[in-house]
Amino acid sequence: MTAQENTLSAAEIARYQRHIVLKEIGGAGQQKLKAARVLIIGLGGLGHPVAQYLAAAGVGTLGLVDDDTVDISNLHRQILFTENQIGMAKTKAVADALAGVNPHIETALHEMRADERNIDALVAAYDMIVDGSDNFATRFIVNDACFRAQKPLIAGAVGRFDGQVMTFKPWLTDADGVPLPCYRSLVPCPPVDEENCATTGIVGALTGIIGALQAIEVIKEITATGETLAGYMLIYDGLAGAARRVKLNWDPTNPNNGKPAQSRSQ
């Protein structure tokens, strides 16, 4: 997108005026949002608020990745869907909803499951990736592809009443020269007994909170405002009504930005 194409129209200036008056965003930041291309992997409970808020914020292009169709059990937390869309491809249903949220943005539909065969091509076409998937296999695949492409990854996860948000930029180092962690520093390998909301349950509103927090981190990264969450995890406990930010440690044994095995043995 050229600089001229990034120029905000009168209608966009009116729409985004509450952003533009923020000194942290302003007109220049809103133009960055318009120029941005963000890939959302997984259109479940997290993908919905992420997509809705990024569309409303004016992110120019949203890539939507999912291979599923709308089911009645989705409706208590996937708030862009309606009953008359049951059976429809989630990518199409979300795109239709976002067109009503903001006609100034574009959506790219990827009706597929992100896997090792397609992930590199998907990631290469976007500036930033949001992981809203619900299984460890996909999280590892997305994490590794973002590391290879050096694309920021905003990841989220939810339990029954709690959730976490993380930003990963593991090709960078902290002030002491230590590599920033990637997802494999947090979770070295998938658990043997993987749980999901179908078996454990989840309060629907929680996904809105965590997805909205992911959207804020995306906006911060695009506009280069505030403190990045890279190297940290934001934890929200819905039952306690509390949130805290904890530092994530780099794992030198992780296969992405860890030390080679020979170096570790010296």
N, C-alpha and C positions, 0 to 999 in steps of 0.2 A: 504494500500500500504506500503510495507516494505522499509527500508532505501535503500536497494540495488535497488529496483524498482524505487526509486526516483532519482537515479543517472542519470545524463544527458548524452545522447549519443553524439558522435561527431557531428552528424547531428543537434541535438538539440542545442548544444553549438554554432554552426555556425548560426542557425536560431535566437537564442535569444541573440546574442552578444551585441546588443545595450542595452538590459536590464542588462546583466551581468556586463557591465562596469560601471553601475550606482552604486555608493557606497551605496545608499539606498536599492538596491535590491541585486545585486551581484549573485554569484553562489548559495549561501544558499537560498536567496529569490526566485530564479528561481526554485529551488527544492521544495520549499513550494508551489509555484504555480502549479507545476506538481502534487503534492500530493493532492491538494485541490479538493473538490467536491462542485460545486455551482449549486443551483437550480434556474432556471429562470422561473417565473410564468407570462405567457402572452407573446406571440410572435408577438406583434404588433409593433407599431413605436418605442417604447422603447426597447423591447426585442431584436430587430434586432441589433442595434449597440452594446448593451451589449454582446450579444452572439458572434458577429463578433470580437470585441476587446478582449474578454476574451479567445476566441479560439486562436486568433493570439498571445496573451500573453503567451499561454501555460498552461492555467488552465486545469488540467488533465481530469476532468470529468464534463461535463455540462449536467444537467437535464433540459429537455425542456417540459414545460407544456402548452398545449393549446388544445381546442376541436374544433377549427374552421378550415375552408378550405380557400385557397387563393382565393381572389376576386379581380377583376380588380381595384376596388377603393383603394386597399391596396398599389398599386405599387408606388404611388407618395411619400411614406415615408417608406415603408417596403422593404428596398433596397436589401435584399437577394433573393427576389422573381423575377421571370421572367414571361412573358406572357404565356409561354408554361406550367407553373405550376398552372395556374388557375384551381380551383377545387380540387387540391391536398391537403392533410392534411398538415397544417402548420408545425407540428412537423417533418414530413418526409422531406418537402421542405427545412426547415432550416438545418436539419441534413445533407442533401445532400450538401448544400452550404458550411457548416462548414468543411466537409471532404475535400473540395477543398482548404479551407483556411489553415488548419493544419492537416496533417495525423497523428500527434503524440498524438492527444487528443481523448477522447471517448465521445460519446453522449448517453444519456439515454432518450428514447422517452416516454412521458406520455401523450397519446392522451386522455385527459379528461379535464373537467373544475374543477379547485380547489374548493372544497366545504367542508362543515363541516364533511362529511363522510370520505374523503380521505386525508385531509390536514395534520393531525398529522403524518401519515405514510410517506407522501412525505417529510415533513420537517426533520423527524428523519434520513433519509438516506443521508443528505447533511450537509456540514459544515456551509454554509452561503446561505441566500436566497435573491434573487433579485425580487422585486415586480414591474412588468411592466404592471399590469392590468389597466383597464380603467373604473372600477366601484367601488363604495364605499363598497358594500357588500363583494366583494372579498378582498379588502384591510383590512377590519376588521377581516375577517377569517384568513388571512395570518398573520396579526399583532399578534393576540391572540395566534396562534400556535407557532410563533417564541418566544413569551414571555414564554409560557409553556416549550418549549424545550431549552430555553436560547441560541438561535441561532441568530447571527447578521442578521439584516434585512436592506437591502439597498433599499429604496423606491424612486420612481420617479413619477412625475405627470406633465402633460402639459396642457396648455390652447391653445389659438389661436396663440399667439406669445410669450408666457412666460412659464416658467416651474420651478419646484422645485426638489431638491434632498435632501434626509434625510437618516441618519443612525440611527437605533434604537437598543440600548442595554439596555433596561429598568430594567434589573436585577442588574445593576451597579448603583453606586451613584457618585455624583460629589465631588469636594474637600471639600465641606461643609457638606457632608453626605446626601444631598438631592437626592432622586431617579432620575435617568435620565428619560426623558419623553418617552412614547410610542406613537404610532399613535393616540390612543384614547385621549391623552393629547392635541393633535393638533386639532382633529376632534372628539368631544364627541359623535356625532350621525350623521347618513347620512342626507344630505339635502333633503327636501321634493321634490324639483324639480331638479333631477340630470341631468346634461348636459353631452354630449359627442361630439367627433369631427364630428360625422355624422350629428349633428344638428347645431353645432357652427362653424365647419370648423377648419382647422389647417394648418400652413405652414409646409411642409414636413421636411425641414432642421432642424427645431426646435427639432424634436424627436432625430435626430442624435446628437445634442449638449447635450441634457439632458441624453440620453442613454450613451454617451461617458463619461460624468461626473459620472454616476453611475458605469461604469466599472472602472474608476480610483479609486473610493472609495472602490470597491471590492479588487482591487490590493493592495491598502494601508492596508486594514484590514488583508489580507492574509499574507502579508510580514511584518506587524507591523512597517510600516514606515510612517512618517509624522504625522500630527495631525488628530485624528479621527473627523468625522463630527457628532458623537453621541452627542445629546443635542443641535444641531443646524440645521438650514435649509439654504441651498444654493439656492438663488433665482436668476434666470436669466430672464432679460427683453430683448427680441429680438428687439422690436421696439426702445428702448432707447440704445441698445448696451451696457448694464450695468449688473453687477452682484454684489450681496452683500450677506453676511452671517449674519443671525440673530439668536439669542438665543431662544430656545424653552423652555417654562415653563412646569414644571411637574404639572399635575392636580391631586390634592389629592383625587378627587372624581372619578377618572377613575377606572374601575373595575379590572384592571390588577394589577398595583403596587401602587394603591391609598390606603389611610387609610381606615380601616373599618368604616362603618357608625357610630358606637357607639363612636369610637375615635374622629370622626369629630365633634360630638355633645358636647363633653366635653370642 
